[in-house]
Amino acid sequence: MSNKLLSSINDFIKKYHLYAFKDVAIFMIILLFFHFLWRTFYQDIFALQFLRDSELWLSRKVFLASSWILDVLGVNVTTFDELTIGEVLRRNVIYYAEGNGSVYVNRSCSGLKQFYQWVILILLYPGPWKHKLWYIPFGLVIIHIVNIFRIVGMTFVTINVPQHWDFIHDYVMRPFFYVVMFALWVLWNEKFYLKNKKRKQSSA
């Protein structure tokens, strides 16, 4: 029964030329499934000291790089390794004194979740392994750079439109991670997987 169902789905895809939609569906399923696993087993994942340390280390690197860019741009903010805000000790704080606003790069801002999503996505998605060996690290670097500019962007939001901070953080900056990952995946799909598939078919 399952073979008949798969055969029917494949026939439907071929009939209406829905190959691109099939690939996008695979991309979405892998990312959403991993997101579900991450949310479900978050406490178990970070019971491991190595992963807790990795998240802290990454968030620190994002903070230092963001602080450097803001300094180069001459943005009027002060950075603190630690600062008490509302009786809560915060780490990696970018503080805008004039508006009493702040951006703090906590563990969840590290980008570690997106790192793992990217690695799992490319490992599971078909394509030549010789290219996966360099394309996975390449994607990680891009995601890390995007995360740094996300923090820089949120600092400008804090300074200029603080009333829209929550909306931009939740509905613009956070989804932008996945826009970039999708673009990287499209590049992989078009330049490596499909091209390699066509080459194998033509030589068969």
Protein Blocks (a to p, Z undefined) as FASTA:
>chain_A
ZZmmmmmmmmmmmmnopmlmmmmmmmmmmmmmmmmmmmmmmmmmmmpmklmmmmmmmmmm
mmmmmmmmmmmnopacdddfbdceehiacehiacdfknopacdddfklnommmmmmmmmm
mmmpgcdfklmmmmmmmmmmmmmmmmmmmmmmmmmmmmmmmmlmmmmmmmmmmmmmmmmm
mmmmmmmmmmmmmmmmmmmmmmZZ
